[in-house]
């Protein structure tokens, strides 16, 4: 039962499968073996519902740091480790490698059955469409009594909804077990447990399988940056810092009141690598979105200068950088074509290869685009001319990394306002403003991510305690917004110019970039075959009549129009074909003369 090689790997090599050794594992029909790493402990005992919570002392293994015991137990039994510290304190701890927890009934770990692991071939490519629907499973829908939808119910409701709306991917906010709903899952206590609030690991796997059966890929939000200070969790696990750094200036993340992992400690790195591998291997997850990368790679993150520089005298956390590079190398080695995505807000080369000094991620959230775009959209159109650079600046760096454009959960909380409610103006202007924003977003280089609720133009900010207000669809404007979002999703997937070339100027051409007086943008996106879609966006508060746009000679057909009546618009664009005239404009010999209503985006396709 004891495997010396697995134990040595945990301490001495890069190990993505430590969960196969530590934690609770079935030995026979009625026998389970438990193992835990607690190097500073004087002794460790196992307590649980199978022994009336009496202490069964565990045997110290050959590394002198880990403990194990085999006992009679069954699925559904709960347990903890009782750790006697060197100074005589008695700590009751949940299993760091537990596959299930007893939350919210108790903080104990729970013996569970995992789904069978089967071969799963992932397919992904940079020239494919990626349009992500970000979801908080605990608050997408709620029962009438405000209780959670289970994994089983989400399989029946969420999966067909995502497919019907035309998304390619769904991104689940953290489902790794967490004690406090108000953390939205970002303060994790169970790095190998899906939250038991919604069901069992097997039921979660069935949800993932249902997404796959409907052609939808699943990304998990994963949190290796920090963990909470619950006394039964990883916090000072064996009586002193173990999973967290022991150094005073690296131990805490003050902004969240949490502990930082001790990156560079082999066992801690392997714990996190194994957590990532566990979800990819057990549930066939298609990608991981790594949260708060900036807080990992900078020693002075949120510290106001109170930090000790690294050996080179700067603020980089070399150990965390090495961990992230190792993470991407190892995950790609064991699970080819997994999407690795970083939420990172600085200029660090996130998507560059490890060999070139980058972190090796596939994509980086474009936080600069998000901040600038939403700042611009919040301005009254009368004043947007003073902030025109906010809506154009992203093209200065759009091809420096591989980006995802995120309008995420963080942008619709804490008095920031919902997407539609960020828009200034009268009631109908708000809806028009959201449609124009999304038209601009879908034409802009970069993959797409939107957080649930925007598609029904929910005015209320996201509240983790309640469901999205889908009942708003009984009102015309809200119902038509969902019709618009669905049509835009479908159009995006069907048109290669909008997604095929995302990493160079070969796929993008500015037509109108500097008309800040009229708040108008125009640019063309190209596919590899040369097919084009031209986007024209009027962000002003007035209709623009007989506007000249310099463009290559030809005939252009309106293929998408955010002002269409089925989308909730006024239907003011009746013309379907525009033919160029010999008029010099914007450095082009030919132009199209166009009328475009206020707060409207149109897409034009050049006819062959």
N, C-alpha and C positions, 0 to 999 in steps of 0.2 A: 504494500500500500504506500510505503514511503519511497519517494523518488528523489534521490540525491541530485540527479542532473537538473531537475526542475528547480530545486532549491538553489543550486549554484547559479543557474541562469538568472534567477531573480536578483542575486547579489552582484554578479560579476559580468553579465553581458546585457545586450539589449533584448528584452523579453516582452513580446506583445501578448503572451498567453498565460500570464501569471494567475489569472482567474481559474485556470484548469487545476491549479495546485492549492491555492489558498481559498478560504471560504468554506462552504458546506457542500459535500459531494456524497452521492449515494454509493454505498459499497455493496449492499445486498438489498433484498426486499424490505428489510426492517432495520438496516444499519446504515448510519451516516458517519462520515469522518469530517472533523472540523479542524481547520488550521488558521493560525493568526500570527502575524509578525508584530512583536512587541519587545524590542531589544533592551529597553530600559526597565522592564518589569522584573520585580522580584519573583513573582509567580503569576500564573494565569489559570483561571478555572472557567468551566462552561456551566452556565445555568440556563434552564429552560422549562417550558411547560411539560416536557417529557420526564423531568426529574423533580417536579414540584419546586423548581427554582432553588434546589440545593446545589452546592458547589461541588463539581467534579473536577479535580485538579488535572490539568493538561500536562503532557510530557514535553520536556524541552528537547528540541531537535538538535542535530549535529552542528548547526551553525551557531548555537547558543543564543539565538535571537528569536527563534520561531517556536511555536507550540502546536501540539496536535492531540486529539483524543477521538476515539470511536465509541459511539453510543447507539442504543436502540431508540429510534425516533420514526416519525412519519411526516408526510406532506401536510402542511398546515400548522405544525408545531412552531412555536416561537422560541427565540433564544437570545442570549447576550453573552459577552465575555466579561468576567469579573477579574479585574487586574489589580494586583497588589503592587503598589509602587515601592520604590526603594526607601522612601521615607514613611512607609506604613499606611498610606491612604488606600482606600478601596474604591475603585472606579468601575462603573457598570457601562459597558460600551457595546454599541451595535457593531455588527460584523462589517468591516470596510469592504469586503468582497461579497456581501450578501446579494443574492439574486432577487430578493423580495423583502419588503418591510411590512410591519403591522400598522403603519400609519393609516388613518389618524387615531386608531384605537390605542396604540401604544408606540413607543419608540424602539421596540424590539425588532430583531431581524426575524425572517420567516422562512421556513423550509418550503421550497416550491419546485414544481416541475418546469423545466425549460422546454420550449418547442424543439422539435428535431431540426438539426441543421442540414440543409440540402444545398447542393451546388447552385450558385446563382451567378449568371454572367451579366456584368454591368457593361453598358455601352454608353459612351459619351464622346462628344467632339466639340471643339471650339466653334465650329461653323454651324452648329445646330441651335435652334431656338431654345432659350431658357426663360420662362415666365413663371415666377414663383408666387404662390399664394401662401403668405405667412399666417400661421394659425396658432392660437392658444387653445389647446384641446379642452381646457377646463371652462372656457367661457365663449366658445364659438356658439354653441347652443346650450340651453339649460332646460331641465324639466319644468313643469308648471309650478312645482314647489321650490324651484331654484336649485335643485340638486343637479349634480353633474350628469352629462351624457356619458355612458360607459363606452369602452372600446367597441363593444358589440353594436351599440346604437350609432356610434360615429361611423362604423363600417357601412351601415345602411343609409346614413344621411349625408355625411361629409364626402365620402368617396364619389357618389354620383353627382353631387353638387360641383365638386372641383372639375370633374370630367365635363359636365354640361357647360360650365363656364369657360372651358377652353384653356385651362392652365396646363403647363407641361410638368411642373414640379409643385410639391407642397413642402413647406418648411415648418416643422413643429418646434415651437418654443420648448424649452427644456422639459423633458419628461423623466429625466433621471430624478430619483426620489428627493423630495425637499419638504421640510416641515412647515414652512410658512408660505401660505398662498400669496401674501403680499410681496414676496420676492419674485413672483412670476416664474419661479423655477430656477432662478439664477444663483440661489444659495443652496448648493447641492449637498446632501448627506449620504446619498446612495448612488455611487458611481457605477454600479452594475445592476441597479434596480429600476425598472419602469415604475412610475408612480402607481401605487395600489389603490388610489382613489377611484381609478377608472376601470380596474379589473386586473387580470393576471397577465404574466408574460406571454402565455399562449394566446390570449385574446388580443394582446397588442400585436403579436406576429400576424394574426389573422387580418387585422386592420392594414398592416403593411402589405400583406399579400393581396388584399383587395385593391389597394392603390395600384400595385404592379399589374394585376389582371386587367385594369382599365387604362393601362399605358401611362400611368403617372408615377414619377420618381419621387422618392422621399428623402429629404434632408433633415438631419437632427441638429438642433442648437445644442452645442456641447461646451461645458464650462470648466476648462482646466486652469483658469487664472487664480481662483481663490475658493475658499470654503468657509461656512459659518462657524461660529464659536459655541454651538450647542454642546453641552458638557458630555453628552452621550455619543457624539460623533467623532470625527477625526481630530478635533481640537485636543492638543497635548495628549495624544492617545494613550501613551503608557506612562503618564505622569510628568512628561516634559515634552518640548517640541520634538515632533517626529515627522509628520507629513508637512508641517510648516517649517520655514527657515528659523533657525535659532538666533540669527543675527537681528538685533533690535530694529535696524533700519530696513530690513527686508521681510520682517515677520508679518506686518500688518498692512492692509490696504484701508487707510483711514476713511476714504470716501464711502466705502460700503460697510465698514466695521467688521471686516472679515480677515481671515488669515491667508497669506500667500503660500503657495506650495514651495517646497525647498528644491527648486530646480537645480539639477546637477548632482543631486543625491540619487544614486543608481536605482535604489528601490522605489523611490517616489516617482521618478520618471517612468519606471516600468509599471507602476500602479496605474498611471494615467494612460500610457500607451495601451495597456491591457483593457482599460475601460473603453477606449475608442475601438479597439479591435473586437471587443465583445459585442458591441452593438452592430458592427458591420457583419460579423460572422454569424451571430445568432439570429438577427432579425432581417438580414439582407438590406440594410440601409444603403442608400445610393450616395450619400454625401454627408459631410459634417461641416457645420458652420461654427467656427471656433470664436467664442465670445471674448471680447475685451483684450485683444492681442496687445494693444498699446500698453496696457497696465502690466503686461508680462515682460515686455522687451525694454522698458525704461525703468531704471532704478529710482528716478526722481518723479515717477508718475504720481501726481496729486500730493507731492511732498514739500513743495515750496522751498526747495533747496536743501532740505534736511536728509541727506543721503551720503553714503560713502561711495566715491567713484570706483570704477573697476580698475584693473591693473594697468590699463592704458590711460587712466585719468579722465574718462568720460562717463556718460550716464547710461550706457548700454548694459543690460543684464545679459552677460555673455552666456551664462548657464541656461537661461530661458530661451535665448536665441538658438542655442545648440539643441535644446529639447524640441523646439518647433521644427527645426530642420530635420532632426531625427524622426519626428512624428510623420512628416510628409514623405520621407524616404521609405520608412518601414511600412506605412499604410499602403503606399503605391506598390511596394514589393509584394505584400501579402494579398492586397485587394485591388488589382488593376482597375483603372477607370473610375475609382471613387472620386467624387468631387470634393475637394478640400477648399473651403472658403474662409477667409479671415475678415472679422470685423476689426478694422484697423484704421486709424484716423490721421496718421502722420505720413511722412515721405519715405519711410523705410521701404526698401524694395521687397515687397511681400510676395509678388508672383514671379519674380526672377528665380532662376534655378539656384539650388544650393551651391553648385559649383561656381556660379557667378556672384556669390555672396548674398543671394536672396534667401527667403524663407521656404520657397518651393511650393507655395499654395497655387491652386488653379485660378482662383478669383479673389478679389479684394472688394469689399463694400466701398463705394465711392461716396464717402461721407462729405467731401468737399462739394460735390455736385448737389447732394441732398440739402446741405445747409444753404448754399447760395441760391438754389432754385426756390426753396420754400421762403427764404427771406424776400426774394423778388416778388413772388406771388402774393405775399402778405401785403405788399404796398398797394395803395390806391393807384389805379392805372394813370392818374394824372401826374403822379410823382415817380413812376417807374423809369422815366427817362434819366433820372439821376442815378439809377442803379443798373443801367444796361449791362455793365461789365459782369454783373452777377449771373446773368443768364447766358453769357457767351464764354466766360473764363474757363469753363470745364474743358473746352476743346484745346486749351493750351497744354493739357497733360493727359487727354483722353486715351492716348495710345502708349503711355508710359508704363501702364500696368494693364492686366486683364480685369475689367471692372464689372461689378453688379451695381445697378442703380437702385438704391433702397428707399422706399417710403415705408418705413418699418413701424413697429409698435411704439418705439421711443418717440416718434414724432406726433403721436396722438394722445399723449398723457401729460400730466403735470402742467395744466393750463396752457398747453401749446395749441390746443384746439384740434378738432378733427380736420381731415383734409378739406372737406367742403366748407367748413366753418373758418378756415384760414383765409378763404377768398373774400375780398372786400366787395362792397356794393349791395345792390338790392337782392332779394331772394333769388330771382332767376339768374342774376349775374354770378352768384356763388356756384350754381350748377354749371354754368357756361365756363367759369374759371377752372373748375375741376376738370371738365372735359378737355379744355385747351391744354392744361398742365399734362394730362395723361397722353394726349396726342403728341406733345413735345417729347415727353419721356420715352414713348415707344419708338420714336424716330431717332432719338439720340443714341450714339454708340454706347454699348454696354448691355448686359443682360438685365432683366427686370425683376423687381420684388415689390409687392404691395401687401400691406397688412389688412386682414379681414375687416369688413365694415365699410371700407371706402366704396365698395361696389354698390352699396345701397345709399351712399351719401349720408351716412349717419352724422347728425349734428353733434351728438353727445360724444365726448371723449371716451376712449376705451376704458372700461371698468372691469377689472379682473373678477369682481364679485357678481357680475351679471352677464347675460348673453348679448350678442350683437342684436340690434333692433331690426330684425328682418320684417317685423310687422309694418315698418315704414313703407313697404312696397304696395300697400293699399293706396298710397298717395302717388299721383301720376309722375311727378318729377323724380321721386325716388325709384319708382318702378322702371322708368325709362333710363335712369342712370345705370341700373344693372343691365338693361338691354344694350346700352352703349358699351359697357365694360366687356360684356361677352362678345360683341361684334368686334371690338378692338383686339381682344385676345385672339380671335379666330383670324383676323386680318394679319396680325403679326406672324402667326404660325405659317400662314399661306404665302408669305412674301419674303423671299430670301434677301432682298436688299436691306431689310430691317435687322438682319441678324448674322449674315454669312461672313462679312468682313468687319471685325470689331477691333482689330489691332493695328490698323495703319490708315493713312490718308487715302489708300486705294479705294476704300469704301465710303469716303465722305468728301463732300465738296460744299464749301460755303457759297451761297448765292447773295444773300443779304445778311450782313453781320453787324453793321455799324449804324443802322437807322434807329437811333435811340429816341428821336423825336416822335416817330410813329409806333415805337414799341413793337416792331415787326422783325421776325426772323424768317429766313428761307434757306434751306440747304437740301442737298440731294444725297441719298444713300444708294450705294451700288452693290450688286451681287457679283460673284466671280465671273458670271457670264456677261456682265455688262448691263444687265437689266437695272432700271432705276426707279426709285420712288422719291419724289420731291415733297418735302414738308414745308408748308407756309403757315406761320402762326402769327395771328394778330393778338398781341397781349394788351392792346390799348382799349380804352373805354369808348371808342367811336368806330363807326364803320369806315373803312378805307376804300375809296372809290377810284377806279382807273389807276390802280397802282402798278407801276412798271417793275418787272423782275427780270433781270438779265439771265438768259438761260440758253442752252444750245438749241439750234434750230430744230423744229419739229412740231408735232401735235401732242398735246397733253390732255389726258382724260382724268376727271375727278373720280377717284376710286374710294375715297373716304372723306367724310365731312362731319365734324363734331356738331355743326349747327343743324343737322337733319332733324326733322320733326319726330321721327321714331326714337331719337335719342334725348328728346326734351328740348331741342333747339327751336328756332323760329322758322327754319326752312327758307332762309333768304338767299341761298345759292341755288339758282335754277340752271345755270349754264353747266354743261357737262364736258365740253371740249374747248380747249384753248389752243389756238394756233399762233405760233410766234410771228412777230412782225419785225421788219427791218428798222429797229430802233435800238441804239446803243444805250446800255444800262448796266451798272455794276460790272464794268470791264468786259461785258459781252456785247457782241455785235447785234444779237437778236434778243427780243424780250417777249414776254406775255403780259398783256394788260388785264388786270384782274380786279374784281370787286370782292373784298373779303370782310365779312361782318366783324364787329368787335368780339373779343374773347373767343376766337374761333381758330381751329386748326384744320387744314385740309391737306390731303395727300393727292399728288398728281403722278400718274404713271405715263411715261413716254411711250407713245405707240410706235410700233415697228414700221 
